[in-house]
Amino acid sequence: MEGPSAGAALTVATIAALEGAETNRSVMMTGTIREDGTIGPVGGVLEKAKAAASIGAKKLLVPPGQSVEITYETKKNCRQMGWTEYCSTETVQMSHDVAEESGIHVVEVQNVRSALGHFYT
């Protein structure tokens, strides 16, 4: 784990260690941590969910509003008229249900305290 995306997970791991609690290793988490203990947004949630699923995780905790990922795809449309090709581009918004596309249970968590409940066994 590294970078801001690991902040919430490192906070949860530290609290669990200090409390001497066993944690559920089938649960993964991504999210930044704010000073008030709330979980902040990160990028690449779909890729992280797929990676977690590929190593056997059963649940991924994500920041609020990030169980659906929005991406943008540019489509190029061209047509030939005589010797000239006319092209236009269009940007299309794509909505990805992270759980559905990754095969892992995704739960949005607001803060560290609510995240801890998913980790403690």
C-alpha positions in Angstrom: 0.0 0.0 0.0 1.2 3.5 -0.8 0.1 7.0 -1.6 -3.1 8.8 -0.5 -5.3 6.0 -1.7 -3.9 3.8 1.1 -4.5 6.4 3.8 -7.8 5.0 5.1 -6.6 1.4 5.0 -3.4 2.3 6.9 -5.5 4.1 9.5 -7.8 1.1 9.9 -4.8 -1.2 10.2 -3.2 1.0 12.8 -6.3 1.1 14.9 -6.8 -2.6 14.7 -3.2 -3.2 15.7 -3.4 -0.8 18.7 -6.7 -2.5 19.8 -5.2 -6.0 19.3 -8.1 -7.0 17.0 -8.0 -9.7 14.4 -9.0 -8.4 11.0 -10.8 -10.1 8.2 -8.2 -10.6 5.4 -10.9 -11.0 2.7 -11.8 -7.3 3.1 -9.8 -4.6 1.2 -10.2 -0.9 1.3 -9.2 2.2 -0.7 -9.7 5.8 0.2 -7.9 8.9 1.4 -8.2 9.8 5.1 -9.3 13.3 6.2 -8.5 14.9 9.5 -12.0 14.3 10.8 -11.8 10.5 10.1 -14.0 10.6 7.0 -13.0 8.7 3.9 -12.1 10.8 0.8 -12.2 10.1 -2.9 -9.6 8.2 -5.0 -9.1 7.3 -8.6 -9.1 4.0 -10.4 -11.6 2.2 -8.2 -12.7 -0.2 -10.9 -9.0 -1.3 -11.5 -8.5 -1.6 -7.7 -11.6 -3.7 -7.4 -10.5 -6.1 -10.2 -7.1 -6.4 -8.5 -8.6 -7.1 -5.1 -10.9 -9.8 -6.7 -8.0 -11.4 -8.5 -6.2 -12.1 -5.2 -9.3 -13.6 -3.5 -10.8 -10.6 -1.7 -14.5 -10.8 -1.1 -15.3 -7.2 -0.2 -13.9 -3.8 -1.1 -14.7 -0.7 0.9 -14.7 2.5 -1.1 -15.3 6.2 -0.4 -18.9 7.5 -0.6 -20.2 7.8 -4.2 -17.5 5.6 -5.7 -19.3 2.3 -6.2 -20.1 3.6 -9.7 -17.2 4.9 -11.8 -17.7 7.3 -14.6 -15.3 7.3 -17.6 -15.3 9.1 -20.9 -14.7 7.4 -24.2 -14.0 9.3 -27.4 -15.6 7.9 -30.5 -14.4 8.9 -34.0 -16.8 8.9 -36.9 -15.5 9.2 -40.4 -17.0 9.1 -43.8 -15.5 9.2 -47.2 -16.7 11.7 -49.8 -14.8 11.4 -53.0 -11.1 11.9 -52.2 -11.8 13.6 -48.9 -12.5 11.9 -45.6 -14.6 13.8 -43.1 -14.2 12.9 -39.4 -15.9 14.1 -36.2 -15.3 13.0 -32.6 -17.8 12.6 -29.8 -17.2 12.1 -26.1 -19.5 9.6 -24.5 -19.9 9.2 -20.8 -19.8 5.6 -19.6 -21.1 4.5 -16.2 -19.4 1.4 -14.6 -21.0 -0.5 -11.7 -17.8 -1.5 -9.9 -19.2 -4.5 -8.1 -20.8 -5.9 -11.3 -17.7 -5.4 -13.5 -15.2 -6.7 -10.9 -17.1 -9.5 -9.3 -16.4 -8.3 -5.8 -18.9 -7.0 -3.2 -18.4 -3.2 -3.0 -19.5 -1.2 0.1 -19.3 2.6 0.4 -18.1 3.7 3.8 -18.3 7.2 5.2 -15.6 7.1 7.9 -13.0 5.0 9.7 -15.4 3.9 12.4 -17.8 2.4 9.9 -14.9 0.8 8.0 -13.6 -0.9 11.1 -16.9 -2.9 11.5 -16.2 -4.6 8.2 -12.7 -5.6 9.2 -13.2 -7.0 12.7 -13.9 -10.7 12.8 
